[in-house]
């Protein structure tokens, strides 16, 4: 038996990583505030950390546990109790980043042990993916670290603790001691890398029902930051669909990370993997049908730039200018730089650096440009893009909501796959899952419903604090599916950004929320969403009850509508012409409202 124990970690919390984890980037509306909070709190956080990492070997296995102690959770809680929710969230994120860095240090020490023993590390086992949460008690027992214990809900105490098991091998060349992100269901973990392409289902498609002329056909493509969606549509309806993880995610989870990668010399790689994805997806949906007459593509401005290989040099820095915002008309072989048929291909143009062709496509699908009344359009995803206006004038904006609404950065969060919890009723004790499969995690819709139910049942209070029965354990949703205090904080940040953006947009137009006629709610997690519960937790104002229309993936729907109709060029040109952007980064109102709306 060998024992590795580390108490002295000569590491410094990476400020940039922490802020990016919170979806806070330079140029964003709250960057300066959160950055100053970090500087203010860094010394205090470091003083409160009691780091300890232990690995004990036995029978060609290593039982590993890491903790930063219990004091850090206390200060985080005190901030929330005092109405300083942003500071509470920041402290949590700082502790998490320190834990990740500790894991890297422990891995280096295990590597030294392996060198002495002529071992390798065959596999890393994490709960609940590789073994039940209940078995984490074995790690606690084997390591014997004072002050660490298991709760009745099979969670570690202190909260900022995690453990895993390593399996050794006599093959010295193998060292798989790090967490295998490619096998993890948490697609939006800020530490994630090595994401592999594969099938990915979404809960909703789009509301629009096309009516193609006989013989017409098109492949319609939505390039999302998280997923890429393909639909083969003909006069006989939608014949085939395909959804895949955006392979660019290994370069960064969000658009700003990918812009940074592009500007550091990896633009060609980013472009190449997306071109390959477009071709492979096109071939998948048309393998039995044959070539279509058209291909229509929509995506945010960054995704289009990366597809086409446009310079991103000015996209990520103020004043955030794009290389190209016009609608592109070419052929599929030219767009993808590959040997395929020269099929007519249209790529939607955007309005600005952060309000792209995907939003123009959604506005077109929802006939935003035909209404005399003032309507609002909201696309909920990693970014929350919004528009307010009518046929004469539109104002648009974008806010960094983060990935919580898509199951990202949630401990048991997953995409909208079979078995994802998408509906919750705590009064009856019932769960609804996609395809009625056993629950495997929480998708965005399920997260919103769960938080609403927890509020109604007073299991969490208005500050987002779990009551004492669940604060340590988290709330057990199903076997091996828990919802933790940190998960709630992720939801608070996401909903606060969206809600504040809505208010700023309405104020900029000069209208009361009650005066808005129809609210079109778009986004990949769509049709199952309860508007009542979304209003209950504060994503949407209660003034939107009874007037919100969920339209699903409107970016993809707008592509279908463009392929079907003859008025696409004229109308999307008009939408762009009458649209003007407001920057939340320059809005004092947004910053104040963001902090105000942190509470439920």
NORKATA-V433461 format. One record per pair of residues at least 6 apart in sequence whose ideal C-beta (glycine too) atoms are under 6 Angstrom apart, sorted by the first residue. I is the first residue (numbers start at 1). J is the second residue. D is the distance in whole Angstrom. If there is no record, write none. Layout:
# NORKATA-V433461
((I:J:D) (I:J:D))
This chain:
# NORKATA-V433461
((1:58:6) (2:57:4) (3:56:5) (4:55:4) (4:109:5) (5:54:5) (6:53:4) (7:52:5) (9:51:5) (9:102:6) (9:105:6) (11:101:5) (13:94:5) (13:97:6) (13:98:6) (15:38:5) (17:97:6) (18:93:5) (18:94:6) (18:97:5) (21:93:5) (21:190:4) (22:93:6) (23:400:5) (23:402:4) (24:31:6) (24:34:5) (25:256:5) (27:318:5) (27:585:6) (28:400:6) (28:585:6) (29:584:4) (29:585:4) (29:590:5) (29:591:6) (30:591:5) (30:594:6) (37:87:6) (37:90:5) (45:94:5) (48:71:4) (48:72:5) (49:68:5) (50:69:3) (51:68:5) (51:102:6) (52:67:6) (53:66:4) (53:102:5) (53:106:4) (54:65:5) (54:143:5) (54:145:5) (55:62:5) (55:64:4) (56:63:5) (56:142:5) (56:143:5) (60:168:4) (61:165:6) (61:167:6) (62:166:4) (63:139:5) (63:142:4) (63:143:6) (63:165:6) (64:163:6) (64:164:5) (65:139:6) (65:143:5) (65:145:6) (65:163:4) (66:102:5) (67:148:6) (67:158:6) (67:161:4) (68:95:5) (68:98:6) (68:99:6) (68:160:5) (69:158:6) (70:158:4) (72:95:5) (72:160:6) (73:159:5) (75:91:6) (76:88:5) (76:91:4) (76:92:5) (79:87:4) (79:88:4) (80:88:4) (80:463:5) (80:465:6) (85:598:4) (86:595:6) (89:489:5) (92:486:6) (95:160:5) (100:191:6) (107:177:5) (110:177:6) (118:172:6) (119:168:5) (120:169:5) (120:171:5) (120:172:5) (120:174:4) (120:175:6) (121:166:5) (121:175:5) (121:176:5) (121:177:5) (122:167:5) (122:169:4) (122:174:6) (123:167:5) (123:176:6) (124:164:6) (124:166:6) (124:176:6) (124:177:6) (125:131:6) (125:165:4) (126:164:5) (127:133:5) (127:136:5) (128:480:4) (133:154:4) (133:480:6) (134:154:5) (136:163:6) (137:150:5) (139:163:4) (140:148:6) (140:150:6) (148:161:6) (149:157:5) (151:157:5) (151:472:5) (151:473:4) (153:473:3) (153:476:6) (155:473:5) (155:474:6) (157:472:5) (166:177:6) (181:192:4) (181:193:5) (181:194:5) (182:194:5) (182:196:5) (185:414:4) (185:441:6) (186:413:6) (187:415:6) (188:253:6) (188:403:4) (188:408:2) (188:409:5) (193:250:6) (195:245:6) (195:249:5) (195:250:6) (197:244:6) (197:245:6) (197:247:5) (200:227:5) (200:243:5) (200:244:6) (200:245:5) (200:415:6) (201:243:6) (201:417:6) (202:243:6) (202:416:5) (202:524:5) (203:416:4) (203:525:6) (203:528:6) (204:526:4) (204:527:4) (204:552:4) (205:552:5) (205:553:6) (206:552:5) (206:553:5) (206:554:6) (206:556:5) (206:557:3) (207:551:4) (207:552:6) (208:365:5) (208:557:4) (208:561:6) (210:233:6) (210:560:5) (210:564:5) (212:234:6) (212:235:4) (212:564:5) (214:235:5) (216:235:6) (217:234:4) (217:292:4) (217:293:5) (218:233:6) (218:292:5) (218:294:4) (218:296:6) (218:563:4) (219:232:6) (219:282:5) (219:285:6) (219:292:5) (219:295:5) (220:231:5) (220:296:5) (220:556:6) (220:559:4) (220:560:5) (221:230:5) (221:297:5) (222:229:4) (222:298:6) (222:555:4) (222:556:4) (223:299:3) (223:303:4) (225:382:5) (226:406:6) (227:243:6) (227:246:6) (228:244:5) (228:246:5) (228:277:6) (229:243:5) (229:556:5) (230:242:4) (230:281:4) (230:285:5) (231:238:5) (231:241:5) (232:239:5) (232:240:4) (232:285:4) (233:560:5) (240:285:5) (242:281:5) (242:284:5) (242:285:5) (247:273:5) (247:277:6) (248:258:6) (248:270:6) (248:273:6) (251:258:5) (251:261:4) (251:270:6) (252:258:4) (252:261:6) (255:302:4) (256:316:6) (259:312:5) (259:315:5) (259:316:4) (262:270:6) (262:312:4) (263:312:6) (263:313:6) (270:306:5) (271:306:6) (271:309:4) (274:306:6) (274:307:5) (275:336:4) (278:336:5) (279:336:5) (279:338:5) (291:341:5) (291:343:6) (294:344:5) (294:563:5) (295:332:5) (295:343:6) (295:345:4) (296:346:5) (296:559:4) (296:562:5) (296:563:5) (297:347:5) (298:348:4) (298:357:5) (298:358:5) (298:361:4) (298:555:5) (298:559:5) (299:358:5) (300:356:4) (300:358:5) (301:322:5) (301:350:4) (301:353:5) (301:356:4) (305:312:5) (310:323:4) (310:324:5) (311:323:5) (314:321:4) (315:353:5) (320:353:4) (322:353:5) (325:349:5) (325:350:5) (326:349:5) (327:349:4) (328:347:4) (329:346:6) (330:345:5) (331:342:4) (331:345:6) (332:340:5) (332:343:4) (332:345:5) (333:340:5) (333:342:5) (335:345:5) (348:357:3) (348:360:6) (348:361:5) (349:357:6) (350:356:4) (350:357:5) (351:396:6) (351:576:6) (351:579:5) (352:581:5) (354:398:4) (355:385:6) (355:396:5) (355:398:6) (358:555:4) (359:385:5) (360:572:5) (360:575:6) (361:555:5) (361:558:3) (361:559:6) (362:522:5) (362:554:3) (362:555:6) (362:558:6) (363:377:6) (363:575:5) (364:558:5) (364:571:6) (364:572:6) (365:554:5) (365:557:4) (365:558:4) (365:561:5) (366:520:5) (369:391:5) (369:571:6) (369:574:6) (369:575:5) (370:391:6) (371:390:5) (371:391:6) (372:390:6) (373:517:4) (374:390:5) (374:511:6) (374:516:6) (375:517:5) (375:518:5) (376:388:5) (376:516:5) (376:519:5) (377:387:4) (377:520:5) (378:386:5) (378:521:5) (379:385:5) (379:522:4) (379:523:6) (380:405:5) (380:523:4) (381:523:5) (382:403:5) (383:398:5) (383:400:6) (384:399:5) (384:401:4) (384:498:5) (384:501:6) (385:398:5) (386:397:5) (386:501:6) (386:505:5) (387:394:5) (387:396:5) (388:395:5) (388:505:5) (388:509:5) (393:578:6) (394:578:5) (394:579:4) (395:508:6) (395:580:6) (395:582:6) (396:579:5) (396:581:5) (397:505:6) (397:582:5) (397:584:6) (399:497:5) (399:501:4) (399:584:6) (401:494:5) (401:497:5) (401:498:5) (402:493:6) (402:494:5) (403:409:6) (404:490:4) (404:491:5) (404:494:4) (405:444:4) (405:494:6) (406:444:5) (407:413:3) (407:414:5) (407:415:6) (407:443:5) (407:444:6) (409:490:5) (410:487:5) (411:484:5) (411:487:6) (412:441:5) (412:442:6) (412:481:5) (412:482:6) (413:442:5) (414:420:5) (414:441:4) (416:443:5) (418:434:5) (418:435:4) (418:437:5) (419:433:5) (419:437:4) (419:438:6) (419:439:6) (419:440:4) (420:434:5) (420:441:6) (420:443:4) (421:431:5) (421:433:6) (421:439:5) (421:442:5) (421:446:4) (422:432:6) (422:434:6) (422:443:6) (422:445:4) (422:446:5) (422:528:5) (423:432:3) (423:449:6) (424:449:4) (424:450:5) (424:453:5) (426:453:4) (426:457:5) (431:439:6) (433:439:5) (439:478:4) (439:481:5) (441:481:6) (444:525:4) (445:525:5) (445:528:5) (445:529:5) (448:533:6) (448:534:6) (449:533:5) (450:483:6) (451:491:6) (451:537:5) (452:533:4) (452:536:4) (452:537:5) (454:460:5) (455:600:6) (459:467:6) (460:466:5) (462:599:5) (462:600:5) (463:599:5) (464:488:5) (464:492:5) (466:485:5) (474:482:4) (474:483:6) (474:484:4) (475:483:5) (476:482:5) (477:483:6) (492:598:5) (495:538:5) (495:539:4) (496:594:5) (496:597:4) (496:598:5) (498:539:6) (499:538:6) (499:597:4) (500:590:5) (500:593:4) (500:594:4) (500:597:5) (503:593:5) (504:587:5) (504:589:5) (504:590:5) (506:513:6) (508:582:5) (513:541:5) (513:543:4) (514:543:5) (518:547:6) (519:544:5) (519:547:6) (519:548:4) (520:549:6) (520:551:5) (521:548:5) (521:550:5) (522:551:5) (522:554:4) (524:553:6) (526:550:5) (526:552:4) (527:550:6) (527:552:6) (529:550:6) (531:548:5) (534:540:5) (535:542:5) (535:545:6) (537:600:5) (538:600:6) (562:568:4) (584:590:4))
